[in-house]
Amino acid sequence: MRSVCVFCGSSPGANRAFGRAAIGLGRLLAAQGRVLIYGGGDVGLMGALADAAMEAGGTVVGVIPRAFVDAEVAHHGLTELRVVGSMHERKALMVELAEAFVALPGGTGTLEELFEVFTWGQVGLHAKPVGLLNVAGFYDPLVAFLDELVQHRFLRREHRDSLLVETEPQRLLERMDAFTPLAAPKWLDRTERGIGR
C-alpha cells in the first residue's frame, strides 16, 4: 500500500481533535514512506494534512479542479499538484493514483467521495481498502446507520465489514495493509429482486 488517498474537510471543524488527527495522519504517512493523495487544497483539514506530510519529508500529490485553483484555495507547496477540469475528473484520478482510501472528518464532499469508493469496491470496480478514521466519535452515527442498512437488507454484512473503522491511524493502516478484497459481487437473488416474489 504505497499510496493512500485521504478525504477530509476543507474546514477545520469544531473540534481541535480533528486537526490533530489530520496532522498525525500526514506525519505517519510520510514516516512510513507512503505517498499522500488528496484533494489539493490548502485550507481546513486538507491543508493541515498536506502541510504535516510535507514538513515530515513526505510525498504529497494534490488533485484539484481548475475552479478551485481560480478561487485561490489550491496548495502550491506540494510535491505535485494536478489540475483537472471537474470534480468527476478529480475523483477518477484520485482513485487511479491511490492504493487505499481513508476518510477523516469532513462534510458532504468527504461523504460523497467516501461512499463512491466504498460502493465501487462493493460492485467490483476496484479491490482497494477503504477506511474511516473515527476521530472523537465523529463517525459513530454513520457506522450505526450502516449497521441499520444491514438490518434492513440494503447492505450486505460482508460489504459493511469491508469498511474498516479505527480510532488510531497506525491501527487503521495496519488493517488496510492486511486487507483481503471482497469476492466477486453477488447480484440479487430472486427473493431480493422485487416485493412479493
C-alpha positions, -999 to +999 in steps of 0.1 A: +000+000+000+024+027-013-002+055-019-031+065+003-059+089-007-073+109+022-107+125+020-113+153+046-129+186+052-119+220+037-129+234+071-110+227+103-142+216+120-154+224+155-132+200+175-094+206+177-090+168+177-099+168+140-069+190+132-046+170+154-057+138+137-051+153+102-016+163+113-009+130+129-020+110+098+001+132+075+032+127+096+026+090+098+021+085+061+054+104+055+072+084+081+061+052+065+071+063+030+036+063+017+025+088-009-004+110+002-030+117-025-056+143-015-079+170-029-052+196-033-065+223-010-045+245+014-074+252+038-090+233+067-081+197+075-069+193+039-042+220+044-032+207+078-029+171+065-008+181+035+014+206+054+022+179+080+032+153+054+053+178+035+071+190+067+078+154+076+095+149+043+067+130+026+055+130-010+021+147-015+001+147-047-029+171-048-057+167-074-079+198-077-104+212-102-095+243-121-123+263-105-108+258-070-074+270-083-091+301-096-107+305-062-072+305-047-077+276-024-051+253-041-019+243-022+011+253-043+037+239-019+031+202-027+053+176-044+029+177-073-004+195-080-026+181-107-052+204-120-083+188-137-114+201-153-141+188-130-150+171-097-157+139-117-122+140-132-107+147-097-123+117-082-114+094-111-077+105-109-075+101-072-089+065-075-064+058-102-034+071-082-043+056-048-040+021-035-062+028-004-087+054+008-091+070+043-118+094+054-111+119+081-139+141+094-155+163+068-187+174+053-209+163+024-180+164-001-160+140+021-190+117+025-197+118-013-161+108-020-161+081+007-194+065-005-183+065-041-152+045-035-170+023-009-197+015-034-172+009-062-155-017-040-188-035-034-196-038-071-160-049-081-148-018-098-117-018-075-102-041-048-086-014-026-092-010+011-114+018+024-113+031+059-127+056+084-105+073+109-132+078+136-118+108+154-136+117+187-166+096+177-173+117+147-183+087+126-203+069+153-237+079+138-226+069+103-213+035+115-246+029+134-266+038+102-246+014+081-254-013+106-291-003+102-288-008+065-276-043+071-305-050+094-329-037+066-311-058+040-300-028+019-263-036+026-247-070+029-228-078+061-196-086+042-198-052+024-203-034+057-174-052+072-152-043+043-153-006+055-125-006+081-132+017+111-105+026+137-098+054+161-060+052+157-042+058+124-015+033+129-040+005+135-061+016+105-031+014+082-021-020+096-056-033+088-055-018+054-022-034+046-037-068+056-070-062+037-084-091+017-105-079-012-142-088-014-151-118-035-167-111-069-200-093-064-231-114-058-261-100-076-296-101-062-312-135-059-348-139-068-361-132-033-344-098-034-354-087-069-389-075-060-416-072-034-438-103-031-419-125-055 
